[in-house]
């Protein structure tokens, strides 16, 4: 086995993202799950379509967060778990037996100590480990130094969950998914490789690429061999993890040598609209436990970020952890940095951990609904946020989705917002991806959305402009909306506070221009503006960003005198 210590003395950042569903197993297997001071993998992974974790109306398709160490995402006194990357052998496991990561939605994911591996094109029937590029068939796509090979497994579906062995298990949820996660392989029809890679460079030692957790319909259901996706995996009919991304915005899983203090800074978003605030969180290993053990620098002028910070802080992207800036009102690109003191030597500091954040006009790109057919046609919408912002040079093209190239939409230039733009497009595959690039000055804003063939949805998309003051002490906002697949002439507008000008028992189905100017009571009041319409539940699903009850569907906005512009719909994927 290869000797990896020299190369891995650098900081290695891993983003493992996998899916599972057995929360009760934390208690069931707590006697076999343990951590160690030698565990050198920590941080978070993510899988799913949820873009805004704080939005209660936004549903997750996937696992959600995955914690790789109780020090970053758990309570070590309750469940002491973690993973270890062996510098001598390259194995990913525990320090003395199997290692574990934890998903609050899907339970324990075991690395090492597995047997009875499944078979699949290009897979390797062994425990998880890394292989140098150019050896044992490792051919990384972009010259990364290592491939990650082998398998990990969620234990709950096993017939013996305590040992993570056997199949079928007692739990046949998710269509009989067996819990296995392949870290590399090839697609079954086109023989295209997929897998996780490890790259070592001056920007950090980063894992990337994709793993496959099974559970989607594995074979594309078409009888046409000329179909570019004939015989290929696609994201539909979710019963397991599907494709697992190993890199994302604001989170990662890290390999950290235990001899050096290391800190990792994350943010809830790296592209903000003017007027938004920013949540920063940080975690580390080998750093002092002190309310003033970290030093912050950089950021936007007047945001209060520079200065001494607590060490260690809460795990990344957890509500209530870290630091929340005031509203960022000056467009630009800003670098936020933090470093922390060593736990053993007060004169030894970690390297600076940096995050670059851009503030300015943002692109909100979203489909109105799913589609049925034939013909299969969907409506795509895009708008600049905030409503006063302008984007230019919008270009629609295909989206490269690992492992296959998925045809996109109307390749070429399209209209730029404002106002809200709309296009009707064909949906050639069960899941079709559409990519849009617009420009905020010289800064590209890139987003990709997907549309599934199937049951269409009823939707109400409700927007608000910035709340303005004039005359002094009097506040107002303009509400606009667009609906799809509702019953015409059934919409009712209501507000939680009387006298705002919003209440209307005969609201129109759509009103994008000019909208309705509403009064916004001053603080401490927070006013809810709701638009409720009727729809046919036997024909349409409820929109992901709406609430439905019986045959009623509604969208709402909560405003106070300081509210900025926003909408009820967010894109499924965001690309930088």
N, C-alpha and C positions, 0 to 999 in steps of 0.2 A: 504494500500500500504506500502511496506517495507521502512524503514528508511535507507538511504544509505550514510549519510554524513561522518560517521567515516571512512568507508572503502575508500571512494572516496576523502578524503583529500590528498591521494597520487596523484602523477602525473599519469594520464591515457592517454595512447597513442592509438588512434583509426586509423585504416586504412580502411575507407569506400571507396569502388571503385564501381562506377555505370556509366551507359551509357545513352546518350540522344542526340537529334539533333534539337535544335531550338534556334539559337543564338539570333534572333530578340526579343525573349521574355524578354531579360534583360531590354529593353526599355518599353515593354508592361506592365510588372508587377512591375516596379520600385517603384510605389507608395505603394505597399503592402509588399515590401521586406525591412527589416530594421535590423540594428544591435543594439547593446547595450553594454555599458561597462561591463555588466554582462555576456556577451557571453564568455563561457569558453571552447569552442571547436574550434580548428584552425588547420591549416596544409593542406596537400594535400593527395588525393587518386588517384589511377590510374587503368585504365582498358584498355587492348588492347595487341596486339602482337608486338607493336613497341618497340624494345630493345634499339635503339640508336636514341633518339629524335632529334639529330642534323643532321641526315642523310636524305637529301631531297628525296632520291630515295626509302626510306623505308616507306611502307604504313601502316597505323594504321587500325587494325580490332578491333574496340571497341570505347570507349569513349575518351580515353586520360586522361588528368589531370582533377581532380575535386577539387575545392577549398572550404574549409569549413568556411572561414572567410575572409572578405575583407582585413584584416591586413596581410594575407598571401596568396596573389594571386589576388589582385584586387586594385581598387582605391576607398577607403571609401567615398571620396567626390562625386564620380559618382554613385556608387551603394553600399550602406552601409548594409551589410548582415552578417549573422553568425548563430551559433547554440549554445544551452545551454543544459547541462546535469544537471537536477535537483537533487541536493544531497539528498533531502528529499523523493522524489517519484520515482526516477530512470527514469523519462520521458526524452526523447530526443526531443527537440522542440526549440522554441524561448523563450526569457525571458518573453514575454507578448503576447502570440499567437504563430502562426507557426514560425518555423525557416527554414532557407534555406541554401543550398550549391549551388555552381555554376560551371557548365561545359561550357567552351567556345565553345564546339562543340554541346552540347545537352541542354543547358539552365538550368533552376531552378529545383532543387530537394527539395521538401517540406517535412519537418518532423513536425508532430503534426497538429491538426486541420483538419484532413482528415475524410472522410466518404465514404460509398459505397464500402467498401473493397472487393476485390475479394476473392474467396475461392480456396483452394488448399490443397493437403495432408499435414497434420501436421502444417499448418499455423494458425496464431491467428489474428482474424479480429479486430485489435486495432492499435492505433498509436505506433510508435517506443518507446521501453523502455527496461530496463535491469531487469533480474530476477535472484536471487541467485541460485547457483547450489543446486540441491536437493529439490527445491520448485517449485510448479506448473508445474511439469513435466520436469523441466530443468535438463538434464543429460549431462554435458559437456564431450567431448571425452577424455580429458587428465587432468581432475581435475581442469579446470579453474573455477574461482569463480562465473562467471556470464554468462548467455545466453543473447543475444540481440533478442528481439521478436518484432513482429508486422510488419508494412509496412511503406515505404516512397514512394513518387510518384513524377515523373517528370510531370510538369503541362501542358506543351504545348499540349499533345494529348487530354486533357480534353475538354468537350464541353463548359466549363466555365473556361478558363485558369487562370483568375484573382483570382478565389477562389479555383482552382485546383479540381473542382468537375465535375462529369458527364462524360458520354461516350455514343456513339462515339463522337469524337471531329471533328473539321473542318479539321484537318490535319491527313490524313490516311497514311502518309509515313511509311516506315519500316514495310510494310505488315500489317498495322492496329495495331501496338503495342500500348498498352494503358498506358505505362509509369510506371506501378506499379513495385516496388522492394520488394521482400519478404526477410526478414532478418533471417528467419528460417523456416524449414519445413521438409518434407520427400520426397524422390524420388517416383514417382507414382507406379512403378512396384515392386521393391525390398524393399520398405519401409525403405530405408537407410536414416538416418538423415543428414541434412546439416544445416549450420547456422553460425552466428557470435558469438564469445565468447569474454569474457574479463577476462584476467588473471592478478592478482596482485602479484608481486614479487619484489625482490631487483634489478632486471635488468630493471625495468620500468613496468608500468601498461598497458599491450598491448592487443589490440583487434586482433583477428585472425579468421580463418575459411573463409567460403564462403556464399554469398547471391545469390539469383536468380532473375534476372531482366527480364526473359522471352525473347521472340523474336527469339531464335533459334528454329529449328524444335524440338518440345518438345518430340515426341515419335520416338524412333529408328525405322527406316523403315525396319524391317525384319519380316518375317513370321515364323521364326524358334524359338520356345520357349526355345531351348537349347542354343541359343546365349546368352553369359553373359550379353550383353547390351540390351536384348530384353525388349522393353518398357521403356528404360531409356533415360534421356536427353543426348544430345551430341552436340558438338560445330560444327554446320554446318548450312549453309543457314542463315547467320546472319541478323536479322531484328530488334533486340533490344540489351539488354546487355549480355544475357547469364549468365555464372557464373562470379561472382564478388568476387575477392580476397580482403581480408582485411589485408594483410601484404605484404610488398615488400621491395626491396633493395633501400636504400637511400631516402625513403619518408615514411610519416605516418601522421595520423590525431591524434591530441593530446587533451586530457582533462587536463586543467591546472588550479589549484586553483588560484583565482585572488589575494589572499593575499600574495603570494610568487612570486619572480622573477623566471622565467623559460626560458631557451633557448633550442632550438632543432637544432642540427647540422646534415646536410645531405651532401652526396657526389653523384657525377654522376655515380660512379661505385666503388664497393668494391674489385674487382679482376682486377688488371691491368697487362698488359704485360710490361716487361722491356722496358723502353724508352717512355712509355705513361706519360701524365700529368694527374692531378687530379683537378676537380672543387669542391670546398667546398662552401656551403651556409648555412646561419643560420637565424633563426627567433625566436621570443620569445614574452612573455607577461609580463607586470609589470616591464619592464627593461627601463633604461634611454635612451633617444635619444641623442646620442653623437658620434662623430667620433672616440673617444677612450674609449667607454664605455664597451668594451668586452676585455677579455684577452685570447689569444690562446696559446696552448702548445702542445708538442709532435711532431709527424710527422717524416718524413725521414730527415736525416742530410743534411743540405744545401738547403732545399726546401723553406726557408723563411717564414714558417707558424708561428712560435712562435712570440709573441709580442702583442701589443694593436691593437684591431680591432674595426671597426665601430659598432654602436648599435643604432637601429636595422638594419640588413642587408636586402638584397633583399630576396624574397621568395625562398624556396629550388628549385634547378634544373631549374632556369630560366636563359636564356642566359644573360651574362653580370653581373650577381649578384655574390657576395661572393668573393672568392679568387681562382686563378688558379695557381697551382704549376708549376715550371719548370719540364722538363722531369725527371722521377724517374728511375734512372739507376742501383740502387742497390737492388737486390732481397731481400725480407724479408717481415715481418709482422709489420705494424706500427699503432700506436694509435694516432688519431688526437682528440684534446679536445678544448673546449671553454666554458667560463663562462662569465656572464654579470652582471653589477651593477643594483641594484634596482632603480626604478624610483622615489622612495620616501625616500630611506635611502642609502647614498653613502657608508656606511659601510657594507651594506647587499649585498651579491653576490648570484647569482643562483648556483645551483649544476652544476658540470661539465657535459657537454654533450659530449659523446665519440663516435667515429666511428673507427672501426678497418678495415684497408685496407691491402691487400696482394699484393705484386709486384713479378712477376715471370712469368713462362711459363703459357700460357692460352690455353684453349681448344676451338676450333671453330668447331662446330658440326652442320651440315645442310643437308637437303635433296636437291637433284638436281632438282626435279620437282614433280608436282602432277602426278597422275596416272589415266589411264583408263583401262578397262578390261571387262570381265575376260580374263586371270588371272590378279589380281591386284598386281603389283610389283613396288617397288620404289628403287632408289639408294640413300644410305646414305653416306656422306663424313665426315671425321674428320681430322683435322690438328692442329699441335701446332703453336702458335704464341708467339713471333716472329719466323721467319723461322729458326733461329739459335737455337731455344729452343728444348728440348727433354721432352716428357712425357712418362711415363711407366705404366705398370700394368692396361691397359684399360680393362674394364669389361662392357659388354652390358647386360641390364636387363629390367624388366618391370618398368613402371612409375605409381606410385599411384596417380591417378587424382580424386579429390573429385567430386562426391560422389562414384564413382565406380572404381574398379580396372581394368585398361585397359591393356590387354595383350601386351607385348613388343615384342622385336625381338629376336635375337639369344642369349639367356641367356648363359652367360659364357664369357671366355676370348676372346678378339679379338686383332688384331695387334695394336701396339702403334706407333704413329708418332714420328719423321719424317720417310718417306715422307708422302704426302697425302695418306690417307687410304680410301678405298671404299668398300661397301658391298651392295649386292642386297637383299632386304627383301620383304616379303609379306605384304600386307596392308589389314588386315581382316575386318576392320570396316570403315565406312564413314570418321571418323577422328581417326587415330591410333597414339599413342604416343610411342616414342622410347627414352630410357634413356641411357646415356653413362657416365661412370666414369673413368677418368684417373688421374694419380698422378704426381704432380710436387714435387719430393722428397716425403715427408710425407703428403703433402697438397693435398686433393682430389679436382679435378676440375670436377664438375658435371653439365651436361646440358641435357635438354629434348627438343626434337623437335616433331612436329606433321606433319603428311602427310594426306591430304584429297584425297579421291577418287573423280574423276571428270575430268574436262578438264585439260590435262597436260600443262605444261609451257615450253616455250623455254627459255633457260638461257645461259648466258656467265659469268663465274666466273673468274675474272682477279686478279692475285696476284702480289705483288712486294716484293722483299727482302729489307733489310736495305740498304740505300744509303751509299756507301763506297767511300773513297777518296784515290787516288793513281794513278799516282804521285801527289804531292801537287797541289791543285787547280783544279784537274780533278776528277769528281764525276761520279759514275755509279751505276746501280741497275739491278737486273735480274727480268724480267717479265715472268710469267708463266700463263697459262690459260687452262680452260676446258669448253667445250660447250655441250649442250644437246638440241636435237630436233630442230636443225638448218638445213638449206640446205647445204649439203657438198660442199666444194670448193668455197664458196662465201665470205670468210672472208677477210677483208682489215684492215691493221694496219696503223694508222695515228698519228702524233704528232703535237702539236701546235707550236713547234719550229723545224726548219729543222736541219738535220745533227745529230740526236740523235742515228741513227741506228735502229729506231723502224719502220719507214715507210716501208710497204710491201704490194703491191697490191694483192699478192697471199699467204696470211698468212694461215698456216694450221688450221684445226678445233680445234685441241688440241695441247698443247705443255707444259706438266708438267715437262719434263726432256729432254734436259737441260735447256729449256727456251731461252730467248733472252736477252743478255746483252745490255743495252741501256745507252747512255750518259745522264747525268742530268746536265743541265746548272747551274752555280753557282747563288747564290742570287744576285740581288732581283728576278731573274726569277723563276716563278712557271710554270712547263711544264705539259700539259695534254697529256696522252697517251691513245688512244682510239682504241678499237677493235670492228669493225662493221661487222655483218654477216646478211644474209638473212634468213627468216623463213616464214612459212605458217600461217598467222593470222587466217585462217578459221579452222585450226586444233589445234592451240596452243595459249595459253595466253602468255602475256609478263611476264617474270620473275619479281618478286617483287623488285629485286635489279638491274634491267636493265631499259633502256629507249628504247621505241619502237616508230617508226613512219612509217606508211605504212607497208611494208614487211621488214623493217630494224630493227635490234635489236643491241644495243651496250652496252658495259661496258667501264669504263675509270678509270684511276688513275691520281691524281695530285701529282707531286713530286717536292721537292726542295732538296737542298744539305743536309738538316737536317731530311729528312723523315725517319720514321721507317717502319717496315714491317706491312702490313695489307692486308685484302682481301675485296672483294665486298659483301660477304655474311656473315650474322650474324645469330645466332640461334634464334628461335622463343621464347623459354623460357629458363631461367637460374635458376638452383636450387643450393642452398648452403646447 
